[in-house]
Amino acid sequence: MDGGSPHFGSKATISICDGDTGEVEEIAVDQSYEGLNMPSANIGALYDAYAEGKGYADWEVALQRHELIEEFYAGGM
């Protein structure tokens, strides 16, 4: 494992399966940060997304996720 946490593990292949058709789509993993440890690569990707105006998680998204998790625990979903 490259990083200090399980979610910063080695590179992985991502496959998405359409439950209705059974079609599997392979997603290419961006390797542009080759040579950096995973936490550093994640920060680099965040800075790039911000500079390019692409979507990235911010405090508003974090709050939405927190509220969703609270709903799960409260049995609201």
Secondary structure, 3 states (H helix, E strand, C coil): CCCCCHHHCCCCCEEEECCCCCCEEEECCCCCCCCCCHHHHHHHHHHHHHHCCCCCCCHHHHHHHHHHHHHHHHCCC
